[in-house]
Amino acid sequence: MLKKTLLTTSIVFGGLLSSVNAAQWHMPTPYGDANLPTKLAYQFAEEIKQNTDGDLNITVHSGASLVKHTEIPRAVKTGQVQMGEIFIGIMGNTHPVFKHDNIPFLATNFDDAEKLWQAAKPEMEKQLKKEGMKLLYTVAWPAQGLYTKKAINSLSDIEGSRMRAYSPSTSRLADLMDTTPTTIQVPEIPQAFSTGIIDAMITSPTTGVNGQAWDYLSHYNDIQAWIPKNMVVVNMRSFKRLDKDVQKIIMDAAAKVEKQGWEQVRINAKQDTDSLAKNGIAVSTPTAELANEFNAIGKIMTQEWLDESGSEIKTLLENYQQ
Ligand code: PCA
């Protein structure tokens, strides 16, 4: 009910304020305030407010408080909100390009992930445009590791487990690991573990620390599976209605936070992995056997991705691997 009221108010307000040349925009984000993408979203909004002398005031609604994560793409597309932040992988079924973000063992360190992002960006922009959205910036998460309740030396140790999934690609990965995928959003992770709905997950050290993973599991294997990203998008029509100088202020602020994000995430990855260990989680790196098994799955998933796509994904991969 509250969500509905807020949205209605925003639409009415947007209309009234634009006539006096100042706009009140709304930007839902999926994750809580402790996360880097959310901190950068606040900074982005503040910078735009200052540089437009208050003409464009963006309210950040963090932690899916205004719009549910899975509904943010549609809310921006239809102009229900003007801007929003989305975990790229959740759009994996919209067009194959969105899957570049969750392909295991394709880009496993930050330099490669940046390179993959540059290779994916033109097609991402094109597909977002078809959805009525314009890409503003992305923020990477630390490399994704495997959280379990026991030591995992090979995939046979995890076979039959109930595994958290957060995108179409992670559901497929869970299948290939002979585990059962269940889609769970971040805030529900602790309860899902303690009630036995899941007993394993692949996510960042940051998300493990935020959810105090040591309360309900014991092992973290730093498999560095992939480096996913959140993206911030704006409704194309809302953007085009702005004066050119305001558009430039937005694009400049976007470039600035994107650069900052890639720098800060490298620091967070290390600090948060240390923090898992300090809190009693057994942190390890994969055995040769586990690494080989995961790499084989990565190859299968890359091939499946190519098979379901047109030539644009082949080009993307060639540009990345150059
Ligand atoms: N945390 C988010 C996305 C990737 C990550 O590290 C999550 O687990 O949903």
Boltz pocket constraint, residues with backbone or C-beta under 6 A from the ligand:
constraints:
  - pocket:
      binder: B
      contacts: [[A, 87], [A, 141], [A, 142], [A, 166], [A, 184], [A, 185], [A, 186], [A, 202], [A, 203], [A, 204], [A, 205], [A, 206], [A, 207], [A, 228]]
      max_distance: 6.0
